[in-house]
Amino acid sequence: MEANLFAGKRIVVGVTGSIAAFKVAGWVSDLAKEEAQVMVVMTTAAERFVTPLTFAALSGNTVHTTMFADGAAESMAHIELAREADCLLIAPASADVMAKLAAGLADDLLTTTVLAANPAAVVVCPAMNSRMYAHPATQRNLAILRQLGYAIIEPATGMMACKEEGQGRLAEWEEVKERLARRFSPQDLRGVRVLVTAGPTREAIDPARYISNRSSGKMGYAIARGAWRRGAEVVLISGPTALPPPLGVKLVKVTSAMEMHDSVLSLADDCQVVIKAAAVADFRPEVRHRHKVKKEQAADEIRLAKNPDILFTLGQCKRPGQVLIGFAAESDDLLGEGRRKLAKKNLDLIAVNDIGGSDTGFEAESNQLHLVSASGVETLPHVSKLHCAGLLLDRVVQRLTEVSPAASSRDSSA
Ligand SMILES: Cc1cc2nc3c(=O)[nH]c(=O)nc-3n(C[C@H](O)[C@H](O)[C@H](O)COP(=O)(O)O)c2cc1C
């Protein structure tokens, strides 16, 4: 899973008469780069903001602007577009088009196409002045669209083109794209609570200094993202990282190994799957100075105390049906270490990654995981961390089915 969720997907983008139409040109360009087949339908008002030529060039497809084009009777564009679409993305959605859709009107190509489509495939991204958005008529229309089964991606709050501040800005593409990725993912973790840990921990020496490691958190964040996309309820316990919070995930921020320990142990029992990708420091300074240690007064040595082994503790109190997965960052005897930790810590699986190379392990965008379990070793391909996460989650789904057969009845459709 997770190679390219957009490749080959047929996405109809309905552009309406909002000043935010120019932003959607970038969305269409990105979707085309992701190898989606993008068909753009524009309202007459939308053509006042961006030319069809722009969308045609970016999508590589003819842009549809009118219901009564030459040959319309033979091709029936509205039916064809609706029938073949994996998703109808209406962005930006004007107040006007939302009112029409709420009323079930079909007086142009876009509204007619939406009426001919499966409501579950329709995604609406409103964009308008904040007072237009807050107006009871717009809010009523939004409520009706939800009832009809259309997904709404709410506008963001901030400064708008009209120089007013409030809710109404078109949602950011990162969020919309992530929500589309979720729609195109199998929902085989729906209803499953997944706990993921990520990032390094920092072990304070004094208020200014700490001991830490090179973990960037990218692997754990990718797993959390991948699990959310597949319908899981995800809690991500993260040490300090520079990464943005993944959409839809409950993020708990911690700093030290002791904080990580307390958070994980308070939440793990409620979770069916626990994936520990964090690089928790094995040691902390025995003494944490209250004030910054002066250079002249510093000792030559820092005495260390051992931190608790969180994964070992989780293995000890693992309940039946729970799936416990560890990560090991190794630079030597990867598989030997993996096997030793698998047994010692009572894990279902351990993902060993090589931190000796420059394009795997810490900080890298890609990774190669060696999955060690009771049934042997499986070496996954060297791919992006999000792709690695998808492959690991495939094994999680398989394991869940083995430990609790009811899991196999989970809906696997998007
Ligand atoms: C400069 C300008 C910017 C506009 N921006 C928006 C907007 O962001 N959202 C909106 O709902 N309407 C906006 N409108 C009004 C719509 O273009 C108008 O309601 C139009 O009838 C919408 O038609 P459509 O829904 O068929 O595309 C704007 C109008 C102008 C002149």
The ligand as a Tripos MOL2 file, in Angstrom:
@<TRIPOS>MOLECULE
LIG
   31    33     1     0     0
SMALL
NO_CHARGES

@<TRIPOS>ATOM
      1 C1        -14.0850   39.8980   -7.3350 C.3       1 LIG1
      2 C2        -15.1230   38.9170   -6.9070 C.ar      1 LIG1
      3 C3        -14.7990   37.9400   -6.0040 C.ar      1 LIG1
      4 C4        -15.7590   37.0150   -5.5750 C.ar      1 LIG1
      5 N1        -15.3960   36.0620   -4.6900 N.ar      1 LIG1
      6 C5        -16.3330   35.1960   -4.2520 C.ar      1 LIG1
      7 C6        -15.9800   34.2050   -3.3160 C.ar      1 LIG1
      8 O1        -14.8150   34.0830   -2.8840 O.2       1 LIG1
      9 N2        -16.9330   33.3440   -2.8850 N.ar      1 LIG1
     10 C7        -18.2250   33.4350   -3.3380 C.ar      1 LIG1
     11 O2        -19.0540   32.6420   -2.9010 O.2       1 LIG1
     12 N3        -18.5740   34.3560   -4.2280 N.ar      1 LIG1
     13 C8        -17.6720   35.2410   -4.7010 C.ar      1 LIG1
     14 N4        -18.0330   36.1920   -5.6350 N.ar      1 LIG1
     15 C9        -19.4190   36.2090   -6.1300 C.3       1 LIG1
     16 C10       -19.6680   35.1160   -7.1570 C.3       1 LIG1
     17 O3        -18.7740   35.2260   -8.2480 O.3       1 LIG1
     18 C11       -21.1080   35.1680   -7.6620 C.3       1 LIG1
     19 O4        -21.9840   34.8430   -6.5820 O.3       1 LIG1
     20 C12       -21.3610   34.2400   -8.8360 C.3       1 LIG1
     21 O5        -22.7450   34.3410   -9.1740 O.3       1 LIG1
     22 C13       -21.0250   32.7950   -8.5270 C.3       1 LIG1
     23 O6        -21.3850   31.9880   -9.6280 O.3       1 LIG1
     24 P1        -21.1130   30.4300   -9.6730 P.3       1 LIG1
     25 O7        -21.5530   29.8730   -8.3790 O.co2     1 LIG1
     26 O8        -21.9630   29.9300  -10.7950 O.co2     1 LIG1
     27 O9        -19.6950   30.2430   -9.9910 O.co2     1 LIG1
     28 C14       -17.0870   37.1070   -6.0790 C.ar      1 LIG1
     29 C15       -17.3960   38.0870   -7.0110 C.ar      1 LIG1
     30 C16       -16.4300   38.9930   -7.4090 C.ar      1 LIG1
     31 C17       -16.8160   40.0420   -8.4270 C.3       1 LIG1
@<TRIPOS>BOND
     1     1     2 1
     2     2     3 ar
     3     2    30 ar
     4     3     4 ar
     5     4     5 ar
     6     4    28 ar
     7     5     6 ar
     8     6     7 ar
     9     6    13 1
    10     7     8 2
    11     7     9 ar
    12     9    10 ar
    13    10    11 2
    14    10    12 ar
    15    12    13 ar
    16    13    14 ar
    17    14    15 1
    18    14    28 ar
    19    15    16 1
    20    16    17 1
    21    16    18 1
    22    18    19 1
    23    18    20 1
    24    20    21 1
    25    20    22 1
    26    22    23 1
    27    23    24 1
    28    24    25 2
    29    24    26 1
    30    24    27 1
    31    28    29 ar
    32    29    30 ar
    33    30    31 1
@<TRIPOS>SUBSTRUCTURE
     1 LIG1         1 GROUP 0 **** ****
